[in-house]
């Protein structure tokens, strides 16, 4: 399994962590934005293929995205029931809140 990070072309633009299987096929993706000026992170979307769920891939993708800015304030877009369970577990593990429906700063492009 590998995790590849794509960086935004614009300041505070969308970035992604792609989750690839051993044959380099896409099995998941985490889209997010980071504003270093405002020190906030925003999870736009996270999706892991059904048969790959429950193996820690979403967790590792989130850790990869947060690595350079774990001390920032984070939030997410709306959360599905599965998303609420996932972010609830991540809040407990990381001791960081991930409120749903978070607000993006003025530096972030919609």
Residue pairs with C-beta under 8 A, 6 or more apart in sequence:
1 19
1 20
1 21
1 22
1 57
2 19
2 20
2 24
3 17
3 18
3 19
3 20
3 60
3 61
3 64
4 17
4 18
4 20
5 15
5 16
5 17
5 64
5 65
6 15
6 16
6 17
6 18
7 15
8 14
8 15
8 33
8 34
10 109
11 35
11 36
11 37
11 107
12 33
12 34
12 35
12 36
12 37
12 105
12 107
12 108
12 109
13 33
13 108
13 109
14 31
14 32
14 33
14 44
14 109
15 31
15 32
15 33
15 34
15 65
16 29
16 30
16 31
16 32
17 29
17 30
17 32
17 61
17 62
17 64
17 65
18 26
18 28
18 29
19 26
19 27
19 28
19 29
19 30
19 48
19 52
19 57
19 60
19 61
20 26
20 27
21 27
21 52
27 48
27 49
27 52
27 57
28 46
28 47
28 48
28 49
28 52
28 57
28 58
28 61
29 45
29 46
29 47
29 61
30 43
30 45
30 46
30 58
30 61
30 62
30 64
30 65
31 43
31 44
31 45
31 46
32 41
32 42
32 43
32 44
32 65
33 41
33 42
33 44
33 104
33 108
33 109
34 40
34 41
34 42
34 65
34 68
34 69
34 72
35 41
35 105
35 107
35 108
36 69
37 105
37 107
38 105
38 107
39 69
39 71
39 72
39 73
40 72
40 73
40 74
40 75
40 104
40 105
41 65
41 66
41 69
41 72
41 73
41 74
41 75
42 74
42 75
42 76
42 77
42 102
42 104
42 108
43 62
43 65
43 74
43 75
43 76
43 77
43 98
44 77
45 77
46 58
46 61
46 62
46 83
46 86
48 57
48 58
48 61
58 86
59 89
59 90
59 93
62 90
66 72
66 74
66 94
70 94
70 96
73 97
74 96
74 97
74 98
74 102
75 97
75 98
75 99
75 100
75 101
75 102
75 103
76 83
76 87
76 98
76 99
76 100
76 101
76 102
77 100
77 101
77 102
78 100
78 101
79 87
79 100
83 100
84 100
87 98
87 100
90 96
90 98
91 97
91 98
104 110
